[in-house]
Amino acid sequence: MTCTAKVKNGAIRLPDGITLPEGSEVQVSIPDHIVQPAFAERYAAYIGAAQDLPADLAENIDHYIHGHAKK
């Protein structure tokens, strides 16, 4: 059987009249246009936007943000 369901409050809601036994396994097919792009794709416009950052920023982020000792 195939049907179209809707998501409401994070749960998949089956159409009225369709009932399944508790614990039934189902397959869900998510169309490609609904799947969110990867993190790097969503923020691609910002990659390389910051200039003149310290070379050790990733390793010593706590130093630059909070003043902790460098590693």
PyMOL commands that set and color helices and strands:
alter all, ss='L'
color gray80, all
select helices_A, chain A and resi 39-42+44-46+61-66
alter helices_A, ss='H'
color red, helices_A
select strands_A, chain A and resi 6-8+11-13
alter strands_A, ss='S'
color yellow, strands_A
deselect
rebuild
show_as cartoon
